[in-house]
């Protein structure tokens, strides 16, 4: 179990507990349940990289304590 911090740069910071073998799509569903937004409207980025839904957190090297940027489509 890892904990990932998502920051939307407007003051909302959310900690999400998940497994490293979860896909980004699964992670978005967990995040959406916490913030009350539809998972389809969530875009996760780090720098210039936009994370794709079918790839796992471990493949993107997202570990415990990682920070992701949260955007809304």
N, CA, C and O atoms as a MOPAC input file, in Angstrom:
PM7 MOZYME 1SCF
protein

 N      0.85500 1    -1.17800 1     0.00000 1
 C      0.00000 1     0.00000 1     0.00000 1
 C      0.89700 1     1.23500 1     0.00000 1
 O      1.81200 1     1.35100 1     0.81500 1
 N      0.62100 1     2.16000 1    -0.92800 1
 C      1.37400 1     3.41100 1    -0.98700 1
 C      0.39500 1     4.57400 1    -0.85600 1
 O     -0.81200 1     4.41600 1    -1.04200 1
 N      0.94200 1     5.74700 1    -0.53000 1
 C      0.13700 1     6.96100 1    -0.41100 1
 C      0.70600 1     8.00300 1    -1.36800 1
 O      1.88900 1     8.33700 1    -1.30600 1
 N     -0.15500 1     8.51400 1    -2.25700 1
 C      0.25300 1     9.48200 1    -3.26900 1
 C     -0.48000 1    10.79200 1    -3.00700 1
 O     -1.68200 1    10.79200 1    -2.74400 1
 N      0.23700 1    11.90100 1    -3.07900 1
 C     -0.34400 1    13.22500 1    -2.85500 1
 C     -0.66300 1    13.87600 1    -4.19200 1
 O      0.19600 1    13.95000 1    -5.07000 1
 N     -1.90200 1    14.35100 1    -4.35000 1
 C     -2.33400 1    15.06000 1    -5.55700 1
 C     -2.63000 1    16.50200 1    -5.19200 1
 O     -3.35800 1    16.77400 1    -4.23700 1
 N     -2.06000 1    17.42800 1    -5.95800 1
 C     -2.18900 1    18.85700 1    -5.69700 1
 C     -2.76300 1    19.52500 1    -6.94100 1
 O     -2.21100 1    19.38000 1    -8.03200 1
 N     -3.88100 1    20.26700 1    -6.78500 1
 C     -4.48600 1    20.92600 1    -7.94600 1
 C     -4.01900 1    22.37400 1    -8.10100 1
 O     -4.55000 1    23.09500 1    -8.94600 1
 N     -3.06100 1    22.80800 1    -7.32300 1
 C     -2.45900 1    24.14300 1    -7.41200 1
 C     -3.41800 1    25.27500 1    -7.07400 1
 O     -3.08100 1    26.44400 1    -7.26500 1
 N     -4.60900 1    24.94800 1    -6.57300 1
 C     -5.55400 1    25.97800 1    -6.16500 1
 C     -5.85000 1    25.85900 1    -4.67800 1
 O     -6.74300 1    26.53100 1    -4.16100 1
 N     -5.10700 1    25.01300 1    -3.99900 1
 C     -5.28600 1    24.87400 1    -2.56800 1
 C     -5.80000 1    23.52400 1    -2.12400 1
 O     -5.85300 1    23.26100 1    -0.92300 1
 N     -6.18000 1    22.66000 1    -3.04500 1
 C     -6.69100 1    21.34500 1    -2.67800 1
 C     -5.56700 1    20.31900 1    -2.79400 1
 O     -5.00400 1    20.10600 1    -3.86800 1
 N     -5.25700 1    19.69000 1    -1.66300 1
 C     -4.27600 1    18.60100 1    -1.64800 1
 C     -4.97700 1    17.36800 1    -1.11400 1
 O     -5.61400 1    17.41000 1    -0.06100 1
 N     -4.85900 1    16.27300 1    -1.84200 1
 C     -5.55500 1    15.04300 1    -1.49000 1
 C     -4.53700 1    13.91400 1    -1.40900 1
 O     -3.70800 1    13.74700 1    -2.30400 1
 N     -4.60700 1    13.14200 1    -0.33000 1
 C     -3.77400 1    11.94300 1    -0.19200 1
 C     -4.61600 1    10.73300 1    -0.55100 1
 O     -5.71100 1    10.54600 1    -0.02100 1
 N     -4.09800 1     9.91000 1    -1.45800 1
 C     -4.82400 1     8.73000 1    -1.92400 1
 C     -3.99900 1     7.49300 1    -1.62100 1
 O     -2.82700 1     7.40900 1    -1.98700 1
 N     -4.62300 1     6.53200 1    -0.94900 1
 C     -3.95900 1     5.26000 1    -0.67100 1
 C     -4.33200 1     4.28100 1    -1.77000 1
 O     -5.50700 1     4.12700 1    -2.10500 1
 N     -3.31700 1     3.61200 1    -2.33700 1
 C     -3.53500 1     2.69400 1    -3.44200 1
 C     -2.41600 1     1.65900 1    -3.47500 1
 O     -1.51100 1     1.67800 1    -2.64100 1
 N     -2.49100 1     0.77100 1    -4.43100 1
 C     -1.46900 1    -0.25200 1    -4.61500 1
 C     -0.58600 1     0.14100 1    -5.79600 1
 O     -1.07000 1     0.77300 1    -6.73500 1
 N      0.70700 1    -0.22000 1    -5.77000 1
 C      1.59600 1     0.13300 1    -6.88400 1
 C      1.18900 1    -0.50100 1    -8.21700 1
 O      1.51900 1     0.03400 1    -9.27600 1
 N      0.47900 1    -1.62600 1    -8.18300 1
 C      0.07600 1    -2.27600 1    -9.42900 1
 C     -1.29300 1    -1.80000 1    -9.93000 1
 O     -1.82200 1    -2.36400 1   -10.88700 1
 N     -1.87100 1    -0.77700 1    -9.30300 1
 C     -3.10200 1    -0.15700 1    -9.81300 1
 C     -2.76900 1     0.63600 1   -11.07500 1
 O     -1.67900 1     1.19400 1   -11.19900 1
 N     -3.70900 1     0.67900 1   -11.99700 1
 C     -3.50700 1     1.51100 1   -13.18700 1
 C     -3.84900 1     2.96500 1   -12.84500 1
 O     -4.45900 1     3.24300 1   -11.81300 1
 N     -3.45400 1     3.87100 1   -13.71200 1
 C     -3.79500 1     5.28300 1   -13.52800 1
 C     -5.31700 1     5.44800 1   -13.53800 1
 O     -5.85100 1     6.27500 1   -12.79900 1
 N     -6.01500 1     4.67600 1   -14.36300 1
 C     -7.47500 1     4.71600 1   -14.39800 1
 C     -8.08100 1     4.32900 1   -13.05900 1
 O     -9.02300 1     4.97300 1   -12.59600 1
 N     -7.54700 1     3.27000 1   -12.42500 1
 C     -8.00800 1     2.86000 1   -11.09900 1
 C     -7.72500 1     3.95700 1   -10.07500 1
 O     -8.55500 1     4.24900 1    -9.21400 1
 N     -6.54100 1     4.55700 1   -10.18200 1
 C     -6.15000 1     5.62200 1    -9.26600 1
 C     -7.09800 1     6.82200 1    -9.39800 1
 O     -7.47500 1     7.43100 1    -8.39700 1
 N     -7.47700 1     7.15500 1   -10.63200 1
 C     -8.40500 1     8.26800 1   -10.85900 1
 C     -9.75600 1     7.99200 1   -10.21100 1
 O    -10.39500 1     8.91000 1    -9.69600 1
 N    -10.19900 1     6.72900 1   -10.23300 1
 C    -11.47900 1     6.37900 1    -9.60700 1
 C    -11.40500 1     6.56500 1    -8.09600 1
 O    -12.35600 1     7.05700 1    -7.49000 1
 N    -10.29000 1     6.17900 1    -7.47900 1
 C    -10.10800 1     6.38100 1    -6.03700 1
 C    -10.07000 1     7.87000 1    -5.70800 1
 O    -10.68700 1     8.31900 1    -4.74100 1
 N     -9.34900 1     8.62200 1    -6.51400 1
 C     -9.24200 1    10.06600 1    -6.32100 1
 C    -10.59400 1    10.74300 1    -6.50500 1
 O    -10.95800 1    11.62700 1    -5.72900 1
 N    -11.34600 1    10.33100 1    -7.53600 1
 C    -12.65600 1    10.91900 1    -7.80500 1
 C    -13.61800 1    10.68500 1    -6.65500 1
 O    -14.43600 1    11.55000 1    -6.34300 1
 N    -13.52900 1     9.52100 1    -6.02100 1
 C    -14.39800 1     9.22700 1    -4.88500 1
 C    -14.11000 1    10.15700 1    -3.71100 1
 O    -15.01600 1    10.49100 1    -2.94700 1
 N    -12.85900 1    10.57400 1    -3.56300 1
 C    -12.49600 1    11.45900 1    -2.44700 1
 C    -12.83500 1    12.91300 1    -2.71200 1
 O    -13.21200 1    13.63000 1    -1.78500 1
 N    -12.71200 1    13.37300 1    -3.96200 1
 C    -12.92500 1    14.79200 1    -4.23500 1
 C    -14.30000 1    15.08800 1    -4.83300 1
 O    -14.67500 1    16.25400 1    -4.95100 1
 N    -15.05300 1    14.06300 1    -5.21300 1
 C    -16.39900 1    14.28100 1    -5.73200 1
 C    -16.44800 1    14.76100 1    -7.15700 1
 O    -17.35700 1    15.50400 1    -7.52700 1
 N    -15.49000 1    14.35500 1    -7.96900 1
 C    -15.44800 1    14.72100 1    -9.37900 1
 C    -15.46800 1    13.44000 1   -10.20800 1
 O    -14.98100 1    12.40500 1    -9.75500 1
 N    -16.02100 1    13.49900 1   -11.40400 1
 C    -16.04700 1    12.32400 1   -12.27400 1
 C    -14.62000 1    11.95600 1   -12.69600 1
 O    -13.83800 1    12.84400 1   -13.03500 1
 N    -14.26500 1    10.66200 1   -12.68200 1
 C    -12.89900 1    10.25200 1   -13.04900 1
 C    -12.51800 1    10.62700 1   -14.47800 1
 O    -11.33700 1    10.81700 1   -14.77000 1
 N    -13.50400 1    10.73500 1   -15.37600 1
 C    -13.21400 1    11.09100 1   -16.76800 1
 C    -12.72900 1    12.53900 1   -16.89300 1
 O    -12.06800 1    12.88800 1   -17.87100 1
 N    -13.05100 1    13.37100 1   -15.91700 1
 C    -12.67600 1    14.78600 1   -15.96500 1
 C    -11.32400 1    15.06400 1   -15.31800 1
 O    -10.85900 1    16.20300 1   -15.33600 1
 N    -10.67800 1    14.03600 1   -14.74100 1
 C     -9.41400 1    14.21100 1   -14.04400 1
 C     -8.25400 1    13.95100 1   -15.00000 1
 O     -8.24900 1    12.95700 1   -15.72500 1
 N     -7.26600 1    14.85700 1   -14.99400 1
 C     -6.03300 1    14.68600 1   -15.76100 1
 C     -4.88200 1    14.75500 1   -14.76500 1
 O     -4.77000 1    15.71800 1   -14.00700 1
 N     -4.03000 1    13.73800 1   -14.76500 1
 C     -2.87100 1    13.70900 1   -13.86300 1
 C     -1.61100 1    13.95400 1   -14.66200 1
 O     -1.40500 1    13.35600 1   -15.71900 1
 N     -0.75700 1    14.84800 1   -14.14500 1
 C      0.48900 1    15.20000 1   -14.82600 1
 C      1.62200 1    15.26100 1   -13.81800 1
 O      1.40700 1    15.38200 1   -12.61200 1
 N      2.82400 1    15.17400 1   -14.34300 1
 C      4.03700 1    15.45200 1   -13.57300 1
 C      4.98700 1    16.09400 1   -14.56900 1
 O      5.45800 1    15.43200 1   -15.49400 1
 N      5.26900 1    17.36500 1   -14.39100 1
 C      6.06100 1    18.09000 1   -15.37900 1
 C      5.26100 1    18.21200 1   -16.66800 1
 O      4.14000 1    18.72100 1   -16.65800 1
 N      5.83200 1    17.74700 1   -17.78100 1
 C      5.12600 1    17.77800 1   -19.06000 1
 C      4.50600 1    16.43600 1   -19.41600 1
 O      3.92500 1    16.29400 1   -20.49200 1
 N      4.61800 1    15.44800 1   -18.53300 1
 C      4.10400 1    14.10700 1   -18.79900 1
 C      2.64800 1    13.99700 1   -18.36200 1
 O      2.32500 1    14.24800 1   -17.20100 1
 N      1.77600 1    13.62300 1   -19.28200 1
 C      0.37600 1    13.34800 1   -18.96200 1
 C      0.26300 1    11.83800 1   -18.80100 1
 O      0.62500 1    11.08800 1   -19.70800 1
 N     -0.23600 1    11.39000 1   -17.65500 1
 C     -0.31600 1     9.96600 1   -17.37600 1
 C     -1.51100 1     9.34200 1   -18.08000 1
 O     -2.61800 1     9.88000 1   -18.04100 1
 N     -1.27600 1     8.19700 1   -18.72900 1
 C     -2.31300 1     7.48000 1   -19.47700 1
 C     -2.97900 1     6.43900 1   -18.58500 1
 O     -2.32900 1     5.83400 1   -17.73300 1
 N     -4.28800 1     6.23100 1   -18.78600 1
 C     -5.10600 1     5.42000 1   -17.88600 1
 C     -4.73700 1     3.93900 1   -17.81600 1
 O     -4.97200 1     3.31400 1   -16.78200 1
 N     -4.17700 1     3.35800 1   -18.86000 1
 C     -3.95300 1     1.91100 1   -18.88500 1
 C     -2.59100 1     1.47800 1   -18.33500 1
 O     -2.30500 1     0.28200 1   -18.28900 1
 N     -1.75600 1     2.41800 1   -17.92100 1
 C     -0.41200 1     2.10100 1   -17.42500 1
 C     -0.41900 1     2.14700 1   -15.90100 1
 O     -1.09100 1     2.99000 1   -15.30700 1
 N      0.32800 1     1.24100 1   -15.26400 1
 C      0.31500 1     1.14700 1   -13.80200 1
 C      1.16600 1     2.23800 1   -13.16100 1
 O      2.02500 1     2.84400 1   -13.80000 1
 N      0.90100 1     2.46600 1   -11.88700 1
 C      1.68100 1     3.44100 1   -11.12100 1
 C      3.14200 1     3.01500 1   -11.05600 1
 O      4.03700 1     3.85200 1   -11.16900 1
 N      3.39100 1     1.72100 1   -10.87400 1
 C      4.76200 1     1.22100 1   -10.78900 1
 C      5.52000 1     1.45100 1   -12.09600 1
 O      6.71500 1     1.74900 1   -12.07200 1
 N      4.84200 1     1.31600 1   -13.23100 1
 C      5.49200 1     1.55100 1   -14.52300 1
 C      5.90700 1     3.01000 1   -14.68700 1
 O      6.91600 1     3.30400 1   -15.32900 1
 N      5.12800 1     3.92000 1   -14.10700 1
 C      5.48300 1     5.33800 1   -14.12800 1
 C      6.43400 1     5.71200 1   -12.98600 1
 O      6.79600 1     6.87800 1   -12.83200 1
 N      6.83000 1     4.72700 1   -12.19600 1
 C      7.72200 1     4.92800 1   -11.04600 1
 C      7.12300 1     5.89700 1   -10.03000 1
 O      7.81600 1     6.75900 1    -9.48900 1
 N      5.82900 1     5.74100 1    -9.78300 1
 C      5.14000 1     6.50100 1    -8.74000 1
 C      5.19000 1     5.65500 1    -7.48200 1
 O      4.64300 1     4.55300 1    -7.44100 1
 N      5.85000 1     6.17400 1    -6.45500 1
 C      6.07900 1     5.42900 1    -5.22500 1
 C      5.38600 1     6.10900 1    -4.05600 1
 O      4.70900 1     7.12300 1    -4.23000 1
 N      5.55600 1     5.55100 1    -2.87200 1
 C      4.99900 1     6.12500 1    -1.65400 1
 C      5.53500 1     7.53800 1    -1.46200 1
 O      6.74700 1     7.75200 1    -1.47900 1
 N      4.64100 1     8.49400 1    -1.28000 1
 C      5.04200 1     9.88300 1    -1.05800 1
 C      5.20800 1    10.70100 1    -2.32600 1
 O      5.58800 1    11.86900 1    -2.25000 1
 N      4.93400 1    10.12400 1    -3.48900 1
 C      5.06100 1    10.87100 1    -4.74400 1
 C      3.99900 1    11.96600 1    -4.82500 1
 O      2.92100 1    11.84900 1    -4.24200 1
 N      4.32300 1    13.02900 1    -5.55500 1
 C      3.39400 1    14.14200 1    -5.76200 1
 C      2.98000 1    14.17600 1    -7.23800 1
 O      3.82600 1    14.07900 1    -8.12700 1
 N      1.68400 1    14.31400 1    -7.48900 1
 C      1.16100 1    14.45400 1    -8.83500 1
 C      0.38300 1    15.75000 1    -8.94500 1
 O     -0.21500 1    16.21700 1    -7.97600 1
 N      0.39900 1    16.32500 1   -10.14100 1
 C     -0.37200 1    17.53600 1   -10.39100 1
 C     -1.75100 1    17.13400 1   -10.90500 1
 O     -1.87700 1    16.31000 1   -11.81100 1
 N     -2.77500 1    17.72800 1   -10.31500 1
 C     -4.16300 1    17.39100 1   -10.62900 1
 C     -4.78500 1    18.51400 1   -11.45400 1
 O     -4.79200 1    19.67200 1   -11.03500 1
 N     -5.30600 1    18.16500 1   -12.62400 1
 C     -5.97800 1    19.12300 1   -13.50500 1
 C     -7.35500 1    18.58100 1   -13.83600 1
 O     -7.60700 1    17.38400 1   -13.69900 1
 N     -8.23900 1    19.45200 1   -14.26700 1
 C     -9.58600 1    19.06600 1   -14.64600 1
 C     -9.79500 1    19.33700 1   -16.13000 1
 O     -9.47400 1    20.41900 1   -16.62300 1
 N    -10.33800 1    18.34400 1   -16.84100 1
 C    -10.56300 1    18.49000 1   -18.28900 1
 C    -11.91800 1    19.11900 1   -18.55600 1
 O    -12.28600 1    19.32300 1   -19.71300 1

